[in-house]
Amino acid sequence: MVARSGPPAYTFPEAKMATKNCPVSAVAAGAPARAKPTSPPFPPEMVAKVAPGRDKRALGDLFGLANFGVNLTRLAPGAYSALRHAHGKQDEFVYVLEGEPTLITDSGETPLKPGMCAGFKAGTGDAHHLVNRTKEDVVFLEVGDRSAGDSVSYPDDDVVAVYGADGKWKYSRKDGTPY
């Protein structure tokens, strides 16, 4: 796990509860970290590209949000946000809070700074990810919808993902054989 400074870890008893299992508010940096790797069953060599140095806090899940997800993500120096990918049905949006990541898309590289944002319209095929090439951590918010039937292409890696009606991702190689 990436070391971080800031508020103490969040626990449900610290907040006023909106429902039995979901808080009304929370300290975002103290939300539970998402287990790594984010999306098994990626092969170990693909997990090794993104899991080290990436700390993801699923803020939307914390509040029981079902229609869209929100992640607070911290990238240590040298870390990647994800494998470079493009969604078929899900739009994505990122907003940089701290640090200076490099956005890599099919169009090339774009340096980002705090206060900048980027959006990725579904179905364009423009694959993207963020890379931290600096010596300081990068922190950003990721927002995306959770449309059933989404598919994700990974142009640099031998993997395809499909989001099923059951709310789970299914992975295969580009030739269709499952992992």
TIVO-2410 file (N, C-alpha, C; in nm, 3 decimals):
# residues 179
REC num residu      c1      c2      c3 atome chaine
REC   1      M   0.083  -0.117   0.000     N      A
REC   1      M   0.000   0.000   0.000    CA      A
REC   1      M   0.088   0.124   0.000     C      A
REC   2      V   0.044   0.226  -0.068     N      A
REC   2      V   0.117   0.351  -0.077    CA      A
REC   2      V   0.103   0.425   0.056     C      A
REC   3      A   0.213   0.473   0.109     N      A
REC   3      A   0.207   0.551   0.232    CA      A
REC   3      A   0.143   0.685   0.201     C      A
REC   4      R   0.062   0.734   0.293     N      A
REC   4      R  -0.002   0.861   0.272    CA      A
REC   4      R  -0.009   0.937   0.402     C      A
REC   5      S  -0.016   1.068   0.392     N      A
REC   5      S  -0.035   1.149   0.510    CA      A
REC   5      S  -0.177   1.203   0.505     C      A
REC   6      G  -0.221   1.264   0.611     N      A
REC   6      G  -0.354   1.324   0.609    CA      A
REC   6      G  -0.440   1.271   0.720     C      A
REC   7      P  -0.571   1.281   0.702     N      A
REC   7      P  -0.665   1.243   0.807    CA      A
REC   7      P  -0.653   1.096   0.844     C      A
REC   8      P  -0.694   1.061   0.965     N      A
REC   8      P  -0.690   0.921   1.005    CA      A
REC   8      P  -0.786   0.837   0.922     C      A
REC   9      A  -0.763   0.708   0.922     N      A
REC   9      A  -0.848   0.617   0.845    CA      A
REC   9      A  -0.994   0.631   0.888     C      A
REC  10      Y  -1.083   0.624   0.791     N      A
REC  10      Y  -1.226   0.638   0.813    CA      A
REC  10      Y  -1.285   0.507   0.865     C      A
REC  11      T  -1.375   0.516   0.960     N      A
REC  11      T  -1.454   0.401   1.002    CA      A
REC  11      T  -1.598   0.446   1.012     C      A
REC  12      F  -1.692   0.359   0.984     N      A
REC  12      F  -1.833   0.396   0.984    CA      A
REC  12      F  -1.879   0.460   1.115     C      A
REC  13      P  -1.837   0.416   1.235     N      A
REC  13      P  -1.887   0.479   1.357    CA      A
REC  13      P  -1.852   0.626   1.371     C      A
REC  14      E  -1.754   0.677   1.294     N      A
REC  14      E  -1.713   0.817   1.305    CA      A
REC  14      E  -1.810   0.912   1.237     C      A
REC  15      A  -1.903   0.863   1.158     N      A
REC  15      A  -1.989   0.950   1.079    CA      A
REC  15      A  -2.136   0.928   1.111     C      A
REC  16      K  -2.214   1.030   1.083     N      A
REC  16      K  -2.359   1.018   1.091    CA      A
REC  16      K  -2.401   0.927   0.975     C      A
REC  17      M  -2.483   0.830   1.001     N      A
REC  17      M  -2.518   0.732   0.899    CA      A
REC  17      M  -2.645   0.774   0.823     C      A
REC  18      A  -2.642   0.762   0.691     N      A
REC  18      A  -2.759   0.789   0.609    CA      A
REC  18      A  -2.851   0.668   0.609     C      A
REC  19      T  -2.792   0.550   0.604     N      A
REC  19      T  -2.866   0.424   0.612    CA      A
REC  19      T  -2.787   0.334   0.705     C      A
REC  20      K  -2.836   0.215   0.725     N      A
REC  20      K  -2.767   0.123   0.816    CA      A
REC  20      K  -2.622   0.098   0.775     C      A
REC  21      N  -2.594   0.092   0.646     N      A
REC  21      N  -2.460   0.058   0.600    CA      A
REC  21      N  -2.385   0.170   0.530     C      A
REC  22      C  -2.446   0.286   0.510     N      A
REC  22      C  -2.381   0.392   0.433    CA      A
REC  22      C  -2.379   0.523   0.511     C      A
REC  23      P  -2.265   0.592   0.512     N      A
REC  23      P  -2.256   0.720   0.581    CA      A
REC  23      P  -2.316   0.834   0.499     C      A
REC  24      V  -2.342   0.945   0.564     N      A
REC  24      V  -2.383   1.068   0.497    CA      A
REC  24      V  -2.260   1.136   0.438     C      A
REC  25      S  -2.149   1.132   0.512     N      A
REC  25      S  -2.026   1.196   0.468    CA      A
REC  25      S  -1.907   1.116   0.521     C      A
REC  26      A  -1.790   1.143   0.466     N      A
REC  26      A  -1.670   1.072   0.508    CA      A
REC  26      A  -1.548   1.153   0.468     C      A
REC  27      V  -1.436   1.127   0.532     N      A
REC  27      V  -1.307   1.183   0.491    CA      A
REC  27      V  -1.258   1.095   0.376     C      A
REC  28      A  -1.252   1.153   0.257     N      A
REC  28      A  -1.224   1.075   0.137    CA      A
REC  28      A  -1.093   0.997   0.146     C      A
REC  29      A  -0.986   1.060   0.194     N      A
REC  29      A  -0.856   0.993   0.201    CA      A
REC  29      A  -0.855   0.880   0.303     C      A
REC  30      G  -0.952   0.877   0.392     N      A
REC  30      G  -0.961   0.771   0.492    CA      A
REC  30      G  -1.055   0.659   0.455     C      A
REC  31      A  -1.119   0.668   0.338     N      A
REC  31      A  -1.209   0.562   0.294    CA      A
REC  31      A  -1.129   0.433   0.273     C      A
REC  32      P  -1.193   0.318   0.287     N      A
REC  32      P  -1.120   0.192   0.269    CA      A
REC  32      P  -1.054   0.182   0.131     C      A
REC  33      A  -0.933   0.132   0.128     N      A
REC  33      A  -0.862   0.112   0.002    CA      A
REC  33      A  -0.924  -0.006  -0.072     C      A
REC  34      R  -0.927   0.003  -0.204     N      A
REC  34      R  -0.975  -0.107  -0.286    CA      A
REC  34      R  -0.868  -0.215  -0.286     C      A
REC  35      A  -0.910  -0.338  -0.276     N      A
REC  35      A  -0.815  -0.450  -0.279    CA      A
REC  35      A  -0.742  -0.451  -0.412     C      A
REC  36      K  -0.618  -0.495  -0.410     N      A
REC  36      K  -0.537  -0.504  -0.532    CA      A
REC  36      K  -0.522  -0.651  -0.570     C      A
REC  37      P  -0.517  -0.684  -0.697     N      A
REC  37      P  -0.537  -0.596  -0.810    CA      A
REC  37      P  -0.683  -0.555  -0.823     C      A
REC  38      T  -0.707  -0.445  -0.895     N      A
REC  38      T  -0.842  -0.393  -0.909    CA      A
REC  38      T  -0.933  -0.494  -0.974     C      A
REC  39      S  -0.888  -0.557  -1.079     N      A
REC  39      S  -0.979  -0.639  -1.159    CA      A
REC  39      S  -0.919  -0.774  -1.193     C      A
REC  40      P  -0.917  -0.869  -1.100     N      A
REC  40      P  -0.870  -1.001  -1.139    CA      A
REC  40      P  -0.969  -1.060  -1.238     C      A
REC  41      P  -0.934  -1.149  -1.324     N      A
REC  41      P  -0.813  -1.230  -1.324    CA      A
REC  41      P  -0.709  -1.186  -1.424     C      A
REC  42      F  -0.671  -1.060  -1.426     N      A
REC  42      F  -0.563  -1.018  -1.513    CA      A
REC  42      F  -0.442  -1.106  -1.487     C      A
REC  43      P  -0.364  -1.135  -1.591     N      A
REC  43      P  -0.239  -1.210  -1.571    CA      A
REC  43      P  -0.142  -1.129  -1.484     C      A
REC  44      P  -0.057  -1.196  -1.409     N      A
REC  44      P   0.035  -1.128  -1.318    CA      A
REC  44      P   0.118  -1.017  -1.383     C      A
REC  45      E   0.160  -1.036  -1.507     N      A
REC  45      E   0.244  -0.934  -1.571    CA      A
REC  45      E   0.165  -0.805  -1.597     C      A
REC  46      M   0.034  -0.816  -1.618     N      A
REC  46      M  -0.049  -0.696  -1.637    CA      A
REC  46      M  -0.078  -0.629  -1.502     C      A
REC  47      V  -0.104  -0.709  -1.400     N      A
REC  47      V  -0.126  -0.654  -1.266    CA      A
REC  47      V  -0.001  -0.580  -1.220     C      A
REC  48      A   0.116  -0.635  -1.249     N      A
REC  48      A   0.242  -0.574  -1.207    CA      A
REC  48      A   0.263  -0.435  -1.269     C      A
REC  49      K   0.197  -0.408  -1.384     N      A
REC  49      K   0.210  -0.277  -1.447    CA      A
REC  49      K   0.137  -0.168  -1.370     C      A
REC  50      V   0.025  -0.202  -1.304     N      A
REC  50      V  -0.057  -0.098  -1.243    CA      A
REC  50      V  -0.073  -0.107  -1.092     C      A
REC  51      A  -0.066  -0.222  -1.033     N      A
REC  51      A  -0.094  -0.235  -0.890    CA      A
REC  51      A   0.009  -0.168  -0.800     C      A
REC  52      P   0.139  -0.184  -0.825     N      A
REC  52      P   0.236  -0.118  -0.735    CA      A
REC  52      P   0.226   0.035  -0.747     C      A
REC  53      G   0.219   0.101  -0.635     N      A
REC  53      G   0.219   0.247  -0.636    CA      A
REC  53      G   0.086   0.312  -0.661     C      A
REC  54      R  -0.020   0.233  -0.675     N      A
REC  54      R  -0.153   0.290  -0.697    CA      A
REC  54      R  -0.241   0.258  -0.577     C      A
REC  55      D  -0.299   0.361  -0.518     N      A
REC  55      D  -0.388   0.347  -0.404    CA      A
REC  55      D  -0.523   0.404  -0.445     C      A
REC  56      K  -0.624   0.318  -0.453     N      A
REC  56      K  -0.756   0.357  -0.501    CA      A
REC  56      K  -0.856   0.346  -0.388     C      A
REC  57      R  -0.933   0.449  -0.366     N      A
REC  57      R  -1.038   0.452  -0.263    CA      A
REC  57      R  -1.171   0.468  -0.335     C      A
REC  58      A  -1.255   0.365  -0.329     N      A
REC  58      A  -1.383   0.363  -0.400    CA      A
REC  58      A  -1.488   0.442  -0.322     C      A
REC  59      L  -1.491   0.572  -0.345     N      A
REC  59      L  -1.581   0.660  -0.270    CA      A
REC  59      L  -1.728   0.634  -0.304     C      A
REC  60      G  -1.758   0.606  -0.428     N      A
REC  60      G  -1.897   0.577  -0.465    CA      A
REC  60      G  -1.950   0.454  -0.394     C      A
REC  61      D  -1.867   0.350  -0.384     N      A
REC  61      D  -1.908   0.227  -0.315    CA      A
REC  61      D  -1.934   0.254  -0.167     C      A
REC  62      L  -1.856   0.342  -0.107     N      A
REC  62      L  -1.871   0.376   0.034    CA      A
REC  62      L  -2.012   0.425   0.064     C      A
REC  63      F  -2.073   0.497  -0.032     N      A
REC  63      F  -2.206   0.553  -0.014    CA      A
REC  63      F  -2.316   0.469  -0.079     C      A
REC  64      G  -2.279   0.352  -0.132     N      A
REC  64      G  -2.378   0.264  -0.194    CA      A
REC  64      G  -2.425   0.311  -0.330     C      A
REC  65      L  -2.348   0.397  -0.397     N      A
REC  65      L  -2.389   0.445  -0.529    CA      A
REC  65      L  -2.385   0.331  -0.630     C      A
REC  66      A  -2.490   0.317  -0.709     N      A
REC  66      A  -2.499   0.206  -0.803    CA      A
REC  66      A  -2.489   0.250  -0.949     C      A
REC  67      N  -2.523   0.374  -0.983     N      A
REC  67      N  -2.526   0.417  -1.122    CA      A
REC  67      N  -2.394   0.470  -1.173     C      A
REC  68      F  -2.309   0.517  -1.081     N      A
REC  68      F  -2.177   0.564  -1.123    CA      A
REC  68      F  -2.078   0.541  -1.010     C      A
REC  69      G  -1.951   0.537  -1.046     N      A
REC  69      G  -1.845   0.518  -0.947    CA      A
REC  69      G  -1.760   0.642  -0.936     C      A
REC  70      V  -1.704   0.663  -0.817     N      A
REC  70      V  -1.611   0.772  -0.792    CA      A
REC  70      V  -1.494   0.714  -0.714     C      A
REC  71      N  -1.375   0.733  -0.763     N      A
REC  71      N  -1.255   0.685  -0.694    CA      A
REC  71      N  -1.163   0.802  -0.664     C      A
REC  72      L  -1.105   0.799  -0.544     N      A
REC  72      L  -0.994   0.888  -0.510    CA      A
REC  72      L  -0.870   0.803  -0.530     C      A
REC  73      T  -0.785   0.843  -0.623     N      A
REC  73      T  -0.669   0.762  -0.659    CA      A
REC  73      T  -0.541   0.840  -0.635     C      A
REC  74      R  -0.445   0.773  -0.571     N      A
REC  74      R  -0.313   0.829  -0.546    CA      A
REC  74      R  -0.211   0.744  -0.623     C      A
REC  75      L  -0.128   0.810  -0.703     N      A
REC  75      L  -0.021   0.741  -0.776    CA      A
REC  75      L   0.113   0.785  -0.720     C      A
REC  76      A   0.191   0.689  -0.675     N      A
REC  76      A   0.328   0.717  -0.632    CA      A
REC  76      A   0.412   0.745  -0.757     C      A
REC  77      P   0.530   0.802  -0.740     N      A
REC  77      P   0.618   0.823  -0.856    CA      A
REC  77      P   0.639   0.692  -0.934     C      A
REC  78      G   0.623   0.700  -1.066     N      A
REC  78      G   0.640   0.584  -1.152    CA      A
REC  78      G   0.516   0.499  -1.172     C      A
REC  79      A   0.408   0.528  -1.100     N      A
REC  79      A   0.287   0.445  -1.107    CA      A
REC  79      A   0.196   0.484  -1.224     C      A
REC  80      Y   0.111   0.387  -1.263     N      A
REC  80      Y   0.012   0.404  -1.369    CA      A
REC  80      Y  -0.127   0.399  -1.307     C      A
REC  81      S  -0.222   0.472  -1.365     N      A
REC  81      S  -0.361   0.468  -1.316    CA      A
REC  81      S  -0.428   0.337  -1.353     C      A
REC  82      A  -0.395   0.284  -1.469     N      A
REC  82      A  -0.457   0.162  -1.523    CA      A
REC  82      A  -0.378   0.121  -1.646     C      A
REC  83      L  -0.409   0.006  -1.700     N      A
REC  83      L  -0.361  -0.026  -1.834    CA      A
REC  83      L  -0.429   0.074  -1.928     C      A
REC  84      R  -0.363   0.112  -2.035     N      A
REC  84      R  -0.426   0.205  -2.130    CA      A
REC  84      R  -0.547   0.136  -2.190     C      A
REC  85      H  -0.664   0.204  -2.183     N      A
REC  85      H  -0.790   0.138  -2.218    CA      A
REC  85      H  -0.891   0.236  -2.276     C      A
REC  86      A  -0.995   0.181  -2.339     N      A
REC  86      A  -1.107   0.260  -2.392    CA      A
REC  86      A  -1.236   0.183  -2.365     C      A
REC  87      H  -1.337   0.253  -2.315     N      A
REC  87      H  -1.467   0.192  -2.286    CA      A
REC  87      H  -1.561   0.202  -2.406     C      A
REC  88      G  -1.642   0.099  -2.424     N      A
REC  88      G  -1.742   0.100  -2.531    CA      A
REC  88      G  -1.867   0.177  -2.493     C      A
REC  89      K  -1.911   0.167  -2.366     N      A
REC  89      K  -2.037   0.230  -2.324    CA      A
REC  89      K  -2.024   0.324  -2.206     C      A
REC  90      Q  -1.917   0.317  -2.131     N      A
REC  90      Q  -1.904   0.399  -2.010    CA      A
REC  90      Q  -1.818   0.522  -2.034     C      A
REC  91      D  -1.875   0.639  -2.004     N      A
REC  91      D  -1.796   0.761  -2.005    CA      A
REC  91      D  -1.708   0.764  -1.881     C      A
REC  92      E  -1.595   0.834  -1.890     N      A
REC  92      E  -1.506   0.851  -1.775    CA      A
REC  92      E  -1.462   0.997  -1.766     C      A
REC  93      F  -1.428   1.038  -1.644     N      A
REC  93      F  -1.385   1.174  -1.619    CA      A
REC  93      F  -1.281   1.171  -1.508     C      A
REC  94      V  -1.174   1.249  -1.520     N      A
REC  94      V  -1.075   1.261  -1.413    CA      A
REC  94      V  -1.053   1.409  -1.382     C      A
REC  95      Y  -1.027   1.436  -1.254     N      A
REC  95      Y  -1.000   1.572  -1.207    CA      A
REC  95      Y  -0.876   1.565  -1.118     C      A
REC  96      V  -0.772   1.637  -1.154     N      A
REC  96      V  -0.644   1.632  -1.082    CA      A
REC  96      V  -0.651   1.724  -0.960     C      A
REC  97      L  -0.621   1.666  -0.843     N      A
REC  97      L  -0.620   1.740  -0.717    CA      A
REC  97      L  -0.479   1.782  -0.676     C      A
REC  98      E  -0.382   1.692  -0.693     N      A
REC  98      E  -0.243   1.717  -0.653    CA      A
REC  98      E  -0.150   1.654  -0.755     C      A
REC  99      G  -0.034   1.712  -0.772     N      A
REC  99      G   0.069   1.654  -0.857    CA      A
REC  99      G   0.049   1.685  -1.004     C      A
REC 100      E   0.138   1.628  -1.086     N      A
REC 100      E   0.139   1.657  -1.230    CA      A
REC 100      E   0.151   1.528  -1.311     C      A
REC 101      P   0.038   1.459  -1.332     N      A
REC 101      P   0.044   1.337  -1.412    CA      A
REC 101      P   0.054   1.367  -1.561     C      A
REC 102      T   0.093   1.266  -1.636     N      A
REC 102      T   0.092   1.273  -1.782    CA      A
REC 102      T  -0.023   1.188  -1.830     C      A
REC 103      L  -0.113   1.249  -1.907     N      A
REC 103      L  -0.223   1.178  -1.969    CA      A
REC 103      L  -0.175   1.124  -2.102     C      A
REC 104      I  -0.190   0.994  -2.122     N      A
REC 104      I  -0.149   0.932  -2.248    CA      A
REC 104      I  -0.274   0.880  -2.317     C      A
REC 105      T  -0.297   0.929  -2.439     N      A
REC 105      T  -0.410   0.887  -2.521    CA      A
REC 105      T  -0.358   0.846  -2.658     C      A
REC 106      D  -0.449   0.806  -2.747     N      A
REC 106      D  -0.409   0.773  -2.883    CA      A
REC 106      D  -0.351   0.896  -2.954     C      A
REC 107      S  -0.386   1.016  -2.908     N      A
REC 107      S  -0.339   1.140  -2.969    CA      A
REC 107      S  -0.201   1.182  -2.920     C      A
REC 108      G  -0.150   1.116  -2.815     N      A
REC 108      G  -0.019   1.152  -2.762    CA      A
REC 108      G  -0.023   1.178  -2.613     C      A
REC 109      E   0.070   1.261  -2.566     N      A
REC 109      E   0.085   1.287  -2.423    CA      A
REC 109      E   0.046   1.431  -2.391     C      A
REC 110      T  -0.023   1.447  -2.278     N      A
REC 110      T  -0.065   1.579  -2.231    CA      A
REC 110      T  -0.030   1.592  -2.084     C      A
REC 111      P   0.054   1.689  -2.047     N      A
REC 111      P   0.083   1.709  -1.905    CA      A
REC 111      P  -0.038   1.775  -1.838     C      A
REC 112      L  -0.074   1.725  -1.719     N      A
REC 112      L  -0.185   1.781  -1.642    CA      A
REC 112      L  -0.133   1.839  -1.511     C      A
REC 113      K  -0.206   1.934  -1.456     N      A
REC 113      K  -0.171   1.999  -1.330    CA      A
REC 113      K  -0.295   2.005  -1.243     C      A
REC 114      P  -0.280   2.031  -1.113     N      A
REC 114      P  -0.396   2.043  -1.025    CA      A
REC 114      P  -0.497   2.144  -1.081     C      A
REC 115      G  -0.623   2.105  -1.073     N      A
REC 115      G  -0.731   2.188  -1.126    CA      A
REC 115      G  -0.769   2.154  -1.269     C      A
REC 116      M  -0.686   2.074  -1.337     N      A
REC 116      M  -0.719   2.034  -1.474    CA      A
REC 116      M  -0.802   1.906  -1.471     C      A
REC 117      C  -0.879   1.885  -1.577     N      A
REC 117      C  -0.961   1.765  -1.586    CA      A
REC 117      C  -0.956   1.713  -1.729     C      A
REC 118      A  -1.002   1.590  -1.744     N      A
REC 118      A  -1.008   1.528  -1.876    CA      A
REC 118      A  -1.130   1.436  -1.879     C      A
REC 119      G  -1.194   1.428  -1.993     N      A
REC 119      G  -1.309   1.341  -2.010    CA      A
REC 119      G  -1.288   1.247  -2.126     C      A
REC 120      F  -1.347   1.129  -2.114     N      A
REC 120      F  -1.329   1.025  -2.215    CA      A
REC 120      F  -1.466   0.971  -2.253     C      A
REC 121      K  -1.516   1.015  -2.367     N      A
REC 121      K  -1.647   0.974  -2.414    CA      A
REC 121      K  -1.644   0.828  -2.456     C      A
REC 122      A  -1.744   0.756  -2.414     N      A
REC 122      A  -1.756   0.614  -2.449    CA      A
REC 122      A  -1.768   0.598  -2.600     C      A
REC 123      G  -1.716   0.485  -2.648     N      A
REC 123      G  -1.734   0.448  -2.787    CA      A
REC 123      G  -1.640   0.513  -2.887     C      A
REC 124      T  -1.551   0.600  -2.841     N      A
REC 124      T  -1.459   0.666  -2.935    CA      A
REC 124      T  -1.341   0.578  -2.971     C      A
REC 125      G  -1.309   0.483  -2.883     N      A
REC 125      G  -1.192   0.398  -2.905    CA      A
REC 125      G  -1.061   0.464  -2.866     C      A
REC 126      D  -1.066   0.588  -2.815     N      A
REC 126      D  -0.944   0.660  -2.776    CA      A
REC 126      D  -0.898   0.608  -2.640     C      A
REC 127      A  -0.799   0.521  -2.641     N      A
REC 127      A  -0.748   0.460  -2.518    CA      A
REC 127      A  -0.667   0.562  -2.438     C      A
REC 128      H  -0.671   0.549  -2.305     N      A
REC 128      H  -0.610   0.648  -2.218    CA      A
REC 128      H  -0.566   0.587  -2.086     C      A
REC 129      H  -0.472   0.654  -2.020     N      A
REC 129      H  -0.438   0.631  -1.880    CA      A
REC 129      H  -0.348   0.746  -1.834     C      A
REC 130      L  -0.329   0.753  -1.702     N      A
REC 130      L  -0.240   0.853  -1.644    CA      A
REC 130      L  -0.114   0.784  -1.595     C      A
REC 131      V  -0.001   0.853  -1.607     N      A
REC 131      V   0.127   0.803  -1.559    CA      A
REC 131      V   0.190   0.912  -1.473     C      A
REC 132      N   0.246   0.873  -1.360     N      A
REC 132      N   0.316   0.969  -1.276    CA      A
REC 132      N   0.466   0.958  -1.303     C      A
REC 133      R   0.519   1.052  -1.377     N      A
REC 133      R   0.662   1.054  -1.410    CA      A
REC 133      R   0.740   1.151  -1.321     C      A
REC 134      T   0.675   1.203  -1.217     N      A
REC 134      T   0.740   1.300  -1.130    CA      A
REC 134      T   0.792   1.232  -1.004     C      A
REC 135      K   0.850   1.311  -0.915     N      A
REC 135      K   0.902   1.259  -0.789    CA      A
REC 135      K   0.803   1.280  -0.674     C      A
REC 136      E   0.686   1.334  -0.704     N      A
REC 136      E   0.583   1.360  -0.604    CA      A
REC 136      E   0.460   1.277  -0.635     C      A
REC 137      D   0.379   1.246  -0.532     N      A
REC 137      D   0.254   1.175  -0.555    CA      A
REC 137      D   0.160   1.258  -0.641     C      A
REC 138      V   0.073   1.188  -0.713     N      A
REC 138      V  -0.036   1.248  -0.790    CA      A
REC 138      V  -0.166   1.199  -0.726     C      A
REC 139      V  -0.262   1.288  -0.707     N      A
REC 139      V  -0.392   1.252  -0.651    CA      A
REC 139      V  -0.500   1.306  -0.744     C      A
REC 140      F  -0.597   1.221  -0.778     N      A
REC 140      F  -0.704   1.265  -0.868    CA      A
REC 140      F  -0.832   1.190  -0.837     C      A
REC 141      L  -0.943   1.249  -0.882     N      A
REC 141      L  -1.073   1.184  -0.874    CA      A
REC 141      L  -1.105   1.123  -1.010     C      A
REC 142      E  -1.159   1.001  -1.009     N      A
REC 142      E  -1.206   0.934  -1.130    CA      A
REC 142      E  -1.356   0.916  -1.114     C      A
REC 143      V  -1.431   0.948  -1.219     N      A
REC 143      V  -1.575   0.929  -1.216    CA      A
REC 143      V  -1.614   0.854  -1.343     C      A
REC 144      G  -1.696   0.752  -1.329     N      A
REC 144      G  -1.744   0.678  -1.445    CA      A
REC 144      G  -1.877   0.613  -1.417     C      A
REC 145      D  -1.957   0.596  -1.521     N      A
REC 145      D  -2.084   0.529  -1.500    CA      A
REC 145      D  -2.064   0.378  -1.498     C      A
REC 146      R  -2.169   0.305  -1.465     N      A
REC 146      R  -2.159   0.159  -1.450    CA      A
REC 146      R  -2.258   0.090  -1.543     C      A
REC 147      S  -2.253   0.125  -1.669     N      A
REC 147      S  -2.346   0.072  -1.768    CA      A
REC 147      S  -2.324  -0.077  -1.792     C      A
REC 148      A  -2.431  -0.154  -1.774     N      A
REC 148      A  -2.423  -0.297  -1.807    CA      A
REC 148      A  -2.395  -0.309  -1.956     C      A
REC 149      G  -2.322  -0.412  -1.992     N      A
REC 149      G  -2.290  -0.435  -2.132    CA      A
REC 149      G  -2.170  -0.356  -2.182     C      A
REC 150      D  -2.102  -0.285  -2.092     N      A
REC 150      D  -1.983  -0.212  -2.133    CA      A
REC 150      D  -1.876  -0.311  -2.174     C      A
REC 151      S  -1.789  -0.267  -2.262     N      A
REC 151      S  -1.672  -0.346  -2.299    CA      A
REC 151      S  -1.552  -0.253  -2.294     C      A
REC 152      V  -1.436  -0.311  -2.267     N      A
REC 152      V  -1.314  -0.232  -2.257    CA      A
REC 152      V  -1.208  -0.296  -2.344     C      A
REC 153      S  -1.148  -0.215  -2.429     N      A
REC 153      S  -1.036  -0.264  -2.510    CA      A
REC 153      S  -0.906  -0.209  -2.452     C      A
REC 154      Y  -0.801  -0.288  -2.461     N      A
REC 154      Y  -0.669  -0.254  -2.410    CA      A
REC 154      Y  -0.571  -0.270  -2.526     C      A
REC 155      P  -0.545  -0.163  -2.602     N      A
REC 155      P  -0.466  -0.178  -2.724    CA      A
REC 155      P  -0.322  -0.223  -2.703     C      A
REC 156      D  -0.266  -0.198  -2.584     N      A
REC 156      D  -0.127  -0.233  -2.559    CA      A
REC 156      D  -0.110  -0.369  -2.492     C      A
REC 157      D  -0.220  -0.436  -2.457     N      A
REC 157      D  -0.215  -0.561  -2.382    CA      A
REC 157      D  -0.315  -0.661  -2.440     C      A
REC 158      D  -0.289  -0.790  -2.418     N      A
REC 158      D  -0.374  -0.896  -2.471    CA      A
REC 158      D  -0.490  -0.925  -2.375     C      A
REC 159      V  -0.584  -0.829  -2.368     N      A
REC 159      V  -0.699  -0.846  -2.280    CA      A
REC 159      V  -0.817  -0.763  -2.332     C      A
REC 160      V  -0.936  -0.818  -2.312     N      A
REC 160      V  -1.063  -0.752  -2.341    CA      A
REC 160      V  -1.151  -0.778  -2.220     C      A
REC 161      A  -1.230  -0.678  -2.181     N      A
REC 161      A  -1.319  -0.693  -2.065    CA      A
REC 161      A  -1.462  -0.659  -2.106     C      A
REC 162      V  -1.560  -0.732  -2.048     N      A
REC 162      V  -1.702  -0.705  -2.070    CA      A
REC 162      V  -1.770  -0.700  -1.935     C      A
REC 163      Y  -1.849  -0.594  -1.912     N      A
REC 163      Y  -1.922  -0.576  -1.787    CA      A
REC 163      Y  -2.060  -0.637  -1.804     C      A
REC 164      G  -2.087  -0.742  -1.728     N      A
REC 164      G  -2.211  -0.815  -1.743    CA      A
REC 164      G  -2.329  -0.755  -1.668     C      A
REC 165      A  -2.449  -0.804  -1.698     N      A
REC 165      A  -2.571  -0.761  -1.630    CA      A
REC 165      A  -2.566  -0.796  -1.481     C      A
REC 166      D  -2.479  -0.891  -1.445     N      A
REC 166      D  -2.462  -0.929  -1.304    CA      A
REC 166      D  -2.372  -0.833  -1.227     C      A
REC 167      G  -2.321  -0.727  -1.296     N      A
REC 167      G  -2.236  -0.630  -1.230    CA      A
REC 167      G  -2.092  -0.675  -1.214     C      A
REC 168      K  -2.052  -0.777  -1.286     N      A
REC 168      K  -1.915  -0.827  -1.275    CA      A
REC 168      K  -1.845  -0.820  -1.411     C      A
REC 169      W  -1.713  -0.795  -1.404     N      A
REC 169      W  -1.632  -0.792  -1.525    CA      A
REC 169      W  -1.589  -0.933  -1.561     C      A
REC 170      K  -1.588  -0.961  -1.692     N      A
REC 170      K  -1.539  -1.089  -1.744    CA      A
REC 170      K  -1.427  -1.056  -1.842     C      A
REC 171      Y  -1.314  -1.129  -1.826     N      A
REC 171      Y  -1.195  -1.098  -1.903    CA      A
REC 171      Y  -1.159  -1.213  -1.995     C      A
REC 172      S  -1.107  -1.177  -2.113     N      A
REC 172      S  -1.056  -1.277  -2.206    CA      A
REC 172      S  -0.939  -1.217  -2.281     C      A
REC 173      R  -0.870  -1.305  -2.352     N      A
REC 173      R  -0.765  -1.258  -2.442    CA      A
REC 173      R  -0.833  -1.202  -2.567     C      A
REC 174      K  -0.758  -1.131  -2.647     N      A
REC 174      K  -0.816  -1.070  -2.767    CA      A
REC 174      K  -0.869  -1.175  -2.864     C      A
REC 175      D  -0.816  -1.297  -2.858     N      A
REC 175      D  -0.866  -1.404  -2.945    CA      A
REC 175      D  -0.990  -1.471  -2.888     C      A
REC 176      G  -1.039  -1.426  -2.770     N      A
REC 176      G  -1.160  -1.479  -2.711    CA      A
REC 176      G  -1.140  -1.584  -2.604     C      A
REC 177      T  -1.020  -1.638  -2.589     N      A
REC 177      T  -0.998  -1.739  -2.486    CA      A
REC 177      T  -0.997  -1.671  -2.348     C      A
REC 178      P  -1.065  -1.731  -2.250     N      A
REC 178      P  -1.074  -1.668  -2.117    CA      A
REC 178      P  -0.944  -1.679  -2.038     C      A
REC 179      Y  -0.928  -1.588  -1.942     N      A
REC 179      Y  -0.818  -1.596  -1.848    CA      A
REC 179      Y  -0.859  -1.687  -1.734     C      A
***
